[in-house]
Amino acid sequence: MKKTLGSVAGGIGLLLVFSSLITWLVTVGSLALFFAKLTCGVILLVVWGVTAGDRASTWARSAFFYSSSVGLSLAFIGVLVAANFIVARRTPTWDLTAKKVFSLSPQTQNTLKELKSPVKVIAFVEGPPLEQVEDLFRKYEALSDKFTWEFKDPRKANDLTQKYQIRKGQPAAVLISAQSHTMLNLQRLATSQIAEQELTNGLIKLEKVGEQKLYFTSGHGEIPLDPEGSGEEAMMASLAALKRMLQDEGYAPSALSLVEGGDIPADASAVVIAGARNKFSPTEKKVLERYLDQGGRLVFFAEAQSEPDLGDLLAKYGAQIEPGIVADSKVNPEQPYIVYTPFFGEHEITKLLAKTQENVVFATARALTLLKEGTLPDLTVTPLVLTTPYAWVETALGEAPTRDAEERGGQLVLALAVARPIGATPRRAEVARVVFFGDSDLLTGTFGYEPNRNLVMNAFAWTTTQLQKITIRPPDRDISTVDLTNEKLGTIRLLAMDVFPTLLMAIGLTIWQARRTR
């Protein structure tokens, strides 16, 4: 028994002596831990030497075995370290998260791919570079050789701060191309949830050629573009979030009153009716009809339990808004008026959402009926979003809706797109484009939901023929993450590359020696 313990002590001693080098050179670099392991190893070797006794003749063979075992184990660890070093230098990445939170979005990838000229970003930081911002820049740089970056201390770059009008203490970054430059908020670039959106939108602004004017009708109880009051509630009741995203992507949204009876401005890329509650006058309807007859573009968002009296105009373009609210208690029994659906029609607006198998959410939505008679000629009408087969149009609204026999059910259309070629003159475009949504809450309450946001923004892109803007935008990176300090990383390396492997090898040596001496 004594000799067995001595042999085990000798094997573990050799293991500690060899692995102490790993502790010092590879894992934590601590001299204290290095000397502690080395000392323990030497002591165990002395114990083995004292207990060896008349087995001294087998000393060389045992030492050779132990040394070979430990050496092979350390060689294996060395191969792992070398492979890890090579991989780190080549920087390949694999994003295994469900929401791909560590991958750049398709919009970012396409924007970088389509850069027409070199772009450089200068981040002005007093002190060391911001690590999270630097990581973001490296990801962009890896996808395009036209994207470069650097950090500058504003105290040592007076010429640049004056040129780009950087105020003292201002956290700013400047995107620069040969034609122009644009200012970015460095604090937003350092916020993981919105950093990619901020930088990509900056690139889009830098590359855009002219703005796309969007006119939002007013005077009929529509959702206002800007908050009517202060506070978060007023902000949520407005189109502030939509307006900011539109501006970031090169649109210029503004309000428009049709009451004067004049034509839609000549620079209009599209007209938007966002949740009108009150009726349009006959004069206003004629303005809209004339605009569409000339190849205009319209995006219409219906409001629950409201009738803006545009039924005749919508019917000419193949759509009828049904009374009642769409319900689906099968998919969402607790809130049946909030409809979730993964069903999309085959159209440019929805192809990427269908490909990524996204669910969109419509809250208190109206159903749309596709008309076959009484429409204008040569229409191409395509459903964009359909409900599940379990939905129906609830006409007797209550807290616990149930489908009655006379209520229409099945896969209902929640959104559709219409294209109509224009041959008459004068004309604004060769094809008139209209998109109907049965829900105006897409612009406010559920706009923050990523699939909804992409659906709405892609609809604007298609309507205004900005097809390059039909994409999947950067997601909200609001997941919980673990911030690893250098100390925590050192602890992980010590446990994973030192303590656990050494412990496993020591257990293996002990078991082998115990069986050998039986």
C-alpha positions, -999 to +999 in steps of 0.1 A: +000+000+000+028+023+009+046+016-023+014+021-043+008+055-027+045+064-034+041+055-070+010+076-073+027+105-056+056+103-081+033+103-111+013+133-098+045+150-088+058+148-124+025+160-137+025+191-114+061+199-123+054+198-161+020+215-158+034+244-137+050+257-169+015+258-185+002+278-155+030+303-159+033+306-197-002+298-211-031+303-187-028+330-160+009+338-160+010+338-122+044+332-106+028+324-073+007+296-088+037+284-108+060+281-077+031+266-057+026+238-082+063+233-088+069+230-050+041+205-046+054+185-075+089+183-061+076+173-026+056+145-042+086+133-062+107+133-029+079+112-013+081+088-042+119+086-039+117+078-002+091+051-006+107+035-037+131+014-014+142-018-030+124-008-062+152+016-071+161-007-100+128+001-116+132+038-111+143+045-146+115+026-162+088+041-140+103+076-145+103+070-183+067+059-182+055+088-161+075+113-181+062+098-214+026+100-202+028+135-189+048+146-220+022+132-244-005+149-224+013+182-225+020+178-262-017+172-268-025+204-248+002+222-268-014+212-301-047+225-288-030+258-278-013+261-312-046+254-330-063+280-309-036+305-317-039+299-355-077+302-353-075+334-333-051+349-359-074+340-388-105+352-369-132+329-383-165+331-364-196+310-360-228+325-347-249+298-330-274+321-313-310+318-323-313+355-332-278+357-348-269+385-325-232+383-333-237+384-371-241+415-393-276+418-408-283+413-445-289+451-448-254+458-434-238+432-457-255+445-488-247+481-479-210+473-475-210+453-507-225+482-526-202+509-514-193+530-544-162+546-530-139+541-499-154+551-466-134+559-435-148+564-400-129+585-374-140+580-338-129+608-314-122+594-280-102+609-251-082+580-238-081+544-250-103+532-278-137+518-269-134+480-272-170+474-282-168+501-309-135+487-322-150+452-324-179+466-345-155+484-369-135+452-373-166+433-384-174+459-410-138+460-422-138+422-426-167+425-451-154+453-473-119+466-482-135+500-488-143+504-451-115+517-429-114+532-394-093+548-367-095+564-333-083+599-326-078+618-294-096+651-300-070+668-278-043+659-302-062+664-335-073+700-335-072+702-372-098+674-376-120+686-347-122+720-364-128+706-398-157+684-387-169+708-360-164+684-331-172+702-298-151+696-267-162+665-249-186+655-277-188+617-282-187+617-319-176+597-349-174+609-385-181+589-416-161+602-445-163+595-482-148+614-512-181+632-517-193+640-483-193+631-446-219+625-419-218+627-381-225+597-358-232+596-321-204+576-305-225+567-275-250+550-298-222+531-315-211+519-280-246+506-272-248+471-284-286+471-290-285+499-316-248+501-327-251+483-360-283+502-369-265+535-363-234+527-383-253+511-412-278+539-414-248+563-415-234+545-445-268+546-462-270+584-456-235+588-470-242+569-502-278+581-509-285+603-539-314+626-531-342+620-506-374+602-512-403+625-501-431+607-482-462+628-476-484+617-447-520+629-449-534+649-420-567+663-409-586+630-406-574+618-372-543+601-386-515+591-363-493+622-361-457+622-374-445+640-342-456+636-306-485+658-296-472+665-261-444+654-239-436+621-223-433+585-234-471+581-239-472+609-265-441+594-281-457+560-284-489+575-299-470+591-327-450+580-357-417+592-341-400+558-343-411+553-379-401+588-388-365+583-375-361+551-393-374+565-425-350+594-422-321+570-415-328+552-447-329+583-469-366+592-468-380+627-460-414+623-443-436+653-439-473+660-433-497+670-461-531+685-461-554+677-490-582+700-480-571+728-504-578+706-534-545+710-552-524+683-566-500+661-547-466+677-548-445+668-578-416+655-557-438+629-538-424+594-539-455+582-521-485+593-501-492+576-468-525+573-450-517+562-415-548+552-395-573+578-406-604+579-384-625+605-401-639+608-436-621+623-465-640+649-484-650+644-521-624+669-531-597+651-513-607+618-528-605+633-563-569+645-555-559+610-545-576+594-574-560+618-599-526+612-583-529+574-586-542+577-622-509+594-631-488+566-616-487+578-580-479+555-550-500+550-519-495+532-487-527+528-467-530+516-431-565+509-419-577+518-384-599+495-363-636+506-361-630+536-384-643+544-418-624+571-437-649+567-466-623+557-492-640+524-501-647+534-537-611+544-543-597+512-527-622+491-546-609+504-579-575+490-569-589+456-560-594+458-522-622+461-498-619+466-460-642+443-441-661+455-410-651+439-377-618+428-363-597+397-371-595+372-342-576+340-338-582+323-305-565+291-316-530+306-319-534+333-292-563+322-268-554+348-242-555+378-266-573+366-297-574+401-313-536+400-315-529+378-345-496+360-350-489+346-385-460+331-405-480+331-438-468+353-466-477+358-503-450+355-530-439+391-534-407+411-533-419+428-500-422+396-481-397+372-498-370+377-472-395+374-443-408+342-457-372+329-463-363+335-426-396+321-414-405+352-394-438+357-376-455+391-379-480+405-354-512+423-363-532+439-334-569+447-339-565+443-376-591+446-404-594+419-430-590+427-467-611+412-495-596+409-530-622+421-555-627+406-589-653+430-603-655+468-606-617+473-605-595+492-629-580+471-657-546+455-657-542+453-620-518+429-604-530+422-569-508+401-546-516+391-510-487+399-487-498+386-453-524+360-445-537+347-412-536+311-400-565+289-411-581+294-377-588+331-379-621+348-385-637+383-388-653+390-354-682+415-358-697+413-323-667+425-304-662+413-269-635+401-245-640+365-254-648+363-291-662+332-306-668+325-343-705+326-354-718+307-384-722+339-405-687+353-398-661+347-425-631+326-415-601+308-429-569+323-442-578+360-443-557+386-461-542+412-438-521+431-463-518+432-501-499+450-529-512+463-561-494+473-593-511+490-623-493+500-655-500+536-666-503+545-702-520+579-701-502+613-699-492+632-680-478+605-657-456+605-627-444+569-632-450+540-656-466+519-628-489+530-600-482+511-568-505+507-538-500+487-506-529+482-482-525+471-446-554+461-424-537+474-393-523+509-384-508+496-351-479+483-373-466+519-372-468+524-334-473+497-308-459+467-328-434+487-349-407+478-324-411+441-333-384+433-358-404+413-384-432+440-384-405+468-388-390+449-418-424+444-433-434+480-431-400+494-443-399+469-471-434+480-482-421+516-484-391+505-503-412+486-529-438+514-532-411+540-539-391+515-562-362+516-538-357+478-542-322+478-528-338+488-495-358+456-493-338+437-467-336+423-432-324+451-409-301+448-379-320+432-350-325+446-316-297+430-296-315+430-263-305+396-251-288+390-218-251+388-221-222+381-197-195+408-195-162+390-191-134+410-175-098+400-179-098+385-144-128+363-153-113+353-186-081+343-167-101+322-143-118+304-172-085+297-189-070+284-156-099+260-150-103+249-186-067+245-197-049+238-164-069+227-133-094+203-150-069+186-174-043+182-146-070+168-123-082+143-149-047+131-157-039+127-120-071+106-115-061+085-145-026+079-132-040+069-098-064+044-112-038+029-135-012+025-107-038+010-083-048-016-109-012-023-118-003-032-082-032-056-076 
